[in-house]
Amino acid sequence: MKTALTSLTLAAAALLSGCDLLGIESPEKIAAVKEADGKAIGGACRHASRAIEDCYALNPKAQRAAVFTGWREMDEYMRENKLEGITPQVAKGPAAGKGEAEVEEKPAAKDVAKAGAAKPAAAPAAAKPKT
């Protein structure tokens, strides 16, 4: 009885040791995923014509070595195949991730009046408080 229980326990341990269905990830698997994510981020930054420093600033949680490796590999690939980078469609700073958009620079009212293009619009009337 004791040997049957021991052999059953060993068989169950052997079957479950290689099972990924338990949701337990090994440290090696986590490291490999982080490495692959960093390389993907670096490659995407290079394809978007971003400097490596901008890429680091936009992705502070990514592994710098992996980001650099991905950026360098994409740079080599783009040079070999004579590919041009694309223009990024999102803001460059980390503030854009917080919902702030880039602000277009508008010419000052003096510059517009001097150019004779248009007169500055009058300031809107202030709202009256409710009484």
N, C-alpha and C positions, 0 to 999 in steps of 0.2 A: 504494500500500500504506500509505504513511504517512497519507494523508488518510482512508482507511477506518478505520485504527486510532484516529485522533483523533476521528472522528465516532462511532465505536462507544463510545469512552470517554466522550465528552460525553453520548451518549444514556443510557448506564448511570448516569452521575452525575445526570442529570436525573430518571431514574426512581426512583433510590434517595433522592433528597433529600427527597421528601415521604412516604417510607415510615415508618409507625409500627411496623411489624412487627420492626424491628431492636431495639427495646427501649431506644432512646436517647431520653430525654425532654428537651425543650428547657427552659431556665430559665423561660420564660413559662408553660409548661404546669405546671411544679412550683409556681410562685407562685400560679397560678389554683386548683390543688388545695388548697394551704394556706389560701388565702382562703376557699374554699368550706367546708373543714373548720372553720375558725374561726367562720364564720357559723352553721354547724350546731350547734356546741358552745354558742355564745351563745344561740341560739334554744331549745335544749334546757334550758339553765340557767334561762332566764326562764320557760319552761313548767313547770319543776319548782319555781318560786317561790324560786329561789336569788338571793342578792344578787350583783351583778356582781363584787364582791371575792372572794366564795367561788368563783365560777366561775374567776377568774384563779388562785386558789390550787389548785384541783383540776386545772387544765389548764395547767401552767407552760410547756409546749412550744408551745402554741397562740399565734398572733399576737393580741396584745391588741386591736389596732384591729379586726380581723375579728370577734373574740369580742364586742366592744362593739357593732359594727354589727348582728350577728345578734341580740344581746340586745335592742337598741333596736327593731329591726324586729318582733320577736316581741311586745314590750311594746305597740307601737302596734296590732298586729293583735289582740291579746287585749283591749285597751281598746275598739277599734272594735266588736268582736263580743261584748263583755261576757262573756268567758270567764274562768273561774277557773283558777288554777294547780293543779297536782297536788302531792301530798305526796311528796317523794323517798323512795325505798325503801332507799337505801343510806346509809351513814354520811356525815357532812358533811366530815370531816377527811381529809387525805391519808394518815393512818395506816391508814385503813380499806382502802386499796388494798394494803397490805402484809399483809392477812389478819387484822387485828385488828378485832373487832366492837365496836360500842358497848356499854358496860356499863350495865345498869340500876342505878339507885340503889336500894339496899335500906335500909330503916329500921334504925337501930342497935338492938342487943339491948335497951338500956335503954328505948327508946321503945316497943318491942313489949311489954315486961314491964309498963311503966306503963299501957299501954292495956288490958292484961289479955287481949289477943287470943290470944297463944300464948307458951309458954315457949321460950327459945332451945334449940336441939338441943345435945346433949352433943358434945364434940369426939371425933372418931373415934380409936380406939386406934392408937398408933404401931406400925408394922410391925417385927417382930423381924428383926434381921440374920441372915443365914445363917452358920452356923459350919462 
